C-alpha cells in the first residue's frame, strides 16, 4: 500500500498510462490529465486533499459515509469530490478512488484516443 502524500501521489499518477501533469491554473495547483481531461488535482503548497472525479451516485454515498470526503472544492459538486487523506478515509480507499477517477475519465475518451494512449 502506498503512502498518501503529495510526492507519492505524484510518483504513482505520473506512472499511469497517458497521464500528463502540469500547472494550468496557477503555480500551486498540480493537475493530472489523461487524454487532455482532468482526473485529479491538488494544492502543492497547502495539501489538504485531492479533487477526484467520481460517479455521481457513488459521490453522494461516499460523502454520507466519510467525513473526509466532501463535495469537490472549486469543482462541479455532482461529479467531483475532495478526498482528505488525513481523515477517516483509509489509504486503500484513497488509492481506489484515485484509480476510479482515472478510469472514469479514460473511459470517456474516444476509442481512437484510448488506443493512442495504450489504455
N, C-alpha and C positions, 0 to 999 in steps of 0.2 A: 504494500500500500504506500502510495506517495504522500509526502507531507503536503500541507495546504499553506503555501506561502508564495509570494509573487515570483520568486526565482524558479521554484519547482513548477508552478503553473506555466510559466513562460517556456521552460525547457520541454515539458510534456506537450503542450499545444503546438509549439513550433515543430515538433517531430511528426505531427499528423499530416497525412496526405493532403496536398493542395492548400495548406494553411499559409497565409501571409499575415504578417503583423506590422503595425505601424501606429502613428500618432496623427490621424487625420483631423482631429478636432482641436487639440491643444497639445502642449508639451508634457502633460501629465496623464492623459487618458490613453492607456495602451489598448488597442483594438485588434481583435483577431477575426480574420475573414476566411471563408472558403468560397471559391468561385466568385469573389467580389462582394459577398454578402456577409454581414457581421453575425457572429455567433457568440462572442464573448468580449467583454471589456471591463477594465477596472482602472482605478486611480493608483498610479505607482507611488505617488507621494503620500497618500493617506489611504492605505489599503484596509478597507473595512468590509469589502465584499466584492463579488463579481456579478455583473449583469449577464444573465443567460437566457437565451430563447427557450421557450417551453410550450408544450401543447397546452392550450387554454384551460381545458378541464383539469389536467394534471396540475397546472399552475395554482389554481384555486385550492385544490386538495392539499397541496404541499404547504401553502400559506396557512391553512387551517391547522395543519399538523405540527408545524415547526415555527417557533418564534424567530429563528434565524433565517427564515425565507419570507420575503415581503415583496410587494409589487415593485417592478423594476424602477430604479432610480433614474429619472430623466428619460424614461422609455415608455413605450406603449404598455400600459398595465395589463392588457389582455394577454399579450404574447411574451412578456419579459418578467423575470423575477430577479431580485437581487438576493444572492445567497451569501450569508456571512459565515466564513469558515470558523471563526472563534465564537461558536454558539452551540445550540443543541443539534446542529447538523453534523453528523459523523463524517469522517474523511471519505469513507466508502461511498456514501450517498453524494457527497460533493463531487467526486470524480465521475459518478454515474450521471449526474446532472450536466456536467461539462460535456460528456460524450453524447447525451441526449440532445443537447443544444447543437452540437456539431452535426450529428446525424440528421436532425430535423432540417437544418439549413442545407446540408448536402443533398438530401432527398428532393428539395425544391428546385435544384438546378436542372438544366436541360440534360437529356441523355448524352448529347454530344459533349457538353462541358464536363460532365461526370467522367466520361471516358478519357478526355484530355487530361484530367487531374488524377486519373487512376483510382477513382472512387468506386 
